[in-house]
Amino acid sequence: MGRASMVHAAGCVLWRRSPAHRLELALVYRPKWADWSWPKGKLKRGETHEEAAHREVLEETGQTCRLGAALPSARYVDHQGRLKEVRYWVAEATGGSFTPNDEISDLVWLTPDEARERVTHPRDRDMISSALLAIATNEDARGL
């Protein structure tokens, strides 16, 4: 398959600290696919992966975010039989509020263990360990 036939997408493992300083990860529910996943979506023409990651987080969660470390990309065949590559980042939520829309009906903030249980696809579950390491490294660097 050539580059032209690959679907390019970007997304984030979005995180925050609860008022009790507990680490929480955001999962979104997509009724069209009946799945819980990380916020992500296809790149628009002329858009960088980083721009798409920011836009998708905002569109799907209502949250602004600060991108952190790049995470492993996911490659798989989508529902239309095309090869899809999603580049991910860990991203700290910096504000906003969720409003359900046509694509995303629900947003939940869960502990990493709860997220591991709730997420639908194994490829998304595998992202949690990488995200936790990146978050810990980031917080250590900031002295938190």
C-alpha positions as CSV (number, residue, x, y, z in Angstrom):
1,M,0.0,0.0,0.0
2,G,1.3,3.4,-0.9
3,R,1.3,6.5,1.2
4,A,-1.7,7.9,-0.7
5,S,-3.9,4.9,0.4
6,M,-3.0,5.2,4.1
7,V,-5.4,7.2,6.3
8,H,-3.4,9.6,8.6
9,A,-4.9,10.5,11.9
10,A,-3.8,11.9,15.3
11,G,-5.0,11.7,18.8
12,C,-4.1,12.0,22.5
13,V,-4.2,10.2,25.8
14,L,-5.7,13.2,27.6
15,W,-5.0,13.4,31.4
16,R,-5.6,15.6,34.4
17,R,-5.3,15.6,38.1
18,S,-8.6,15.3,40.0
19,P,-9.2,17.7,42.9
20,A,-7.8,14.9,45.2
21,H,-4.6,14.9,42.9
22,R,-5.6,11.5,41.5
23,L,-4.4,10.9,37.9
24,E,-7.3,10.5,35.5
25,L,-7.4,9.7,31.8
26,A,-10.2,10.7,29.4
27,L,-12.1,8.2,27.3
28,V,-14.7,9.1,24.7
29,Y,-17.7,7.0,23.6
30,R,-18.4,6.8,19.9
31,P,-21.9,5.5,19.4
32,K,-21.3,4.9,15.6
33,W,-18.7,2.3,16.5
34,A,-20.0,1.4,20.0
35,D,-16.6,1.9,21.5
36,W,-14.6,3.7,24.2
37,S,-11.4,5.1,22.9
38,W,-8.9,8.0,23.1
39,P,-9.9,11.2,21.3
40,K,-8.5,11.0,17.7
41,G,-9.4,11.7,14.1
42,K,-8.2,12.1,10.6
43,L,-6.0,15.0,9.5
44,K,-7.5,17.7,7.4
45,R,-5.8,18.9,4.2
46,G,-2.7,20.9,5.1
47,E,-2.9,20.1,8.8
48,T,0.0,18.8,10.8
49,H,-0.4,15.8,13.1
50,E,0.1,18.0,16.1
51,E,-2.6,20.5,14.9
52,A,-5.0,17.6,14.3
53,A,-4.3,16.2,17.8
54,H,-5.2,19.5,19.4
55,R,-8.3,20.0,17.2
56,E,-9.6,16.5,17.8
57,V,-9.2,16.7,21.6
58,L,-11.1,20.0,21.5
59,E,-13.8,18.7,19.2
60,E,-14.3,15.4,21.0
61,T,-13.8,16.4,24.6
62,G,-14.3,20.2,24.8
63,Q,-10.9,20.4,26.4
64,T,-7.9,22.5,25.5
65,C,-4.6,20.7,26.1
66,R,-0.8,20.9,26.2
67,L,0.9,18.2,24.1
68,G,3.6,16.2,25.9
69,A,5.7,13.3,24.7
70,A,4.9,11.4,21.5
71,L,3.5,8.0,22.2
72,P,3.7,4.9,20.0
73,S,1.7,5.1,16.8
74,A,-1.1,2.7,16.1
75,R,-1.5,1.0,12.7
76,Y,-4.5,-1.0,11.8
77,V,-7.1,-1.6,9.0
78,D,-10.1,0.6,9.5
79,H,-13.8,-0.3,8.9
80,Q,-13.4,0.5,5.2
81,G,-10.5,-1.8,4.7
82,R,-7.8,1.0,4.5
83,L,-4.6,1.0,6.4
84,K,-4.8,3.7,9.1
85,E,-2.0,5.2,11.2
86,V,-2.8,7.2,14.2
87,R,0.0,9.2,15.8
88,Y,-0.6,9.8,19.5
89,W,0.7,12.2,22.2
90,V,0.2,12.3,25.9
91,A,-1.6,15.6,26.6
92,E,-2.5,17.4,29.8
93,A,-6.0,18.9,29.9
94,T,-5.8,22.7,30.4
95,G,-9.5,23.6,30.6
96,G,-12.9,23.4,29.0
97,S,-16.1,21.4,29.3
98,F,-17.7,18.5,27.4
99,T,-20.8,18.8,25.4
100,P,-22.2,15.7,23.6
101,N,-22.2,15.9,19.8
102,D,-23.1,13.7,16.8
103,E,-19.8,11.8,17.0
104,I,-19.1,11.6,20.8
105,S,-22.0,10.9,23.2
106,D,-20.0,10.6,26.5
107,L,-16.7,11.5,28.1
108,V,-15.5,9.8,31.3
109,W,-12.4,10.6,33.4
110,L,-11.0,7.3,34.9
111,T,-8.0,6.1,36.8
112,P,-5.5,4.3,34.6
113,D,-6.8,0.9,35.9
114,E,-10.4,1.9,35.3
115,A,-9.5,3.1,31.8
116,R,-7.7,-0.2,31.1
117,E,-10.9,-2.0,31.9
118,R,-13.2,0.3,29.9
119,V,-11.3,0.9,26.7
120,T,-12.6,-1.2,23.8
121,H,-9.6,-2.0,21.6
122,P,-6.4,-3.7,22.8
123,R,-4.3,-1.3,20.8
124,D,-5.8,1.6,23.0
125,R,-5.2,-0.4,26.2
126,D,-1.6,-0.9,25.2
127,M,-1.1,2.9,25.1
128,I,-1.8,3.4,28.9
129,S,1.7,2.2,30.1
130,S,3.5,4.4,27.7
131,A,1.3,7.4,28.7
132,L,1.9,6.8,32.4
133,L,5.6,6.8,31.9
134,A,5.5,10.0,29.8
135,I,3.2,11.7,32.5
136,A,5.5,10.7,35.3
137,T,8.6,11.9,33.4
138,N,6.9,15.2,32.6
139,E,5.8,15.8,36.2
140,D,9.3,14.9,37.5
141,A,10.8,17.4,35.1
142,R,8.3,20.1,36.4
143,G,9.0,19.2,40.0
144,L,5.5,18.1,40.7
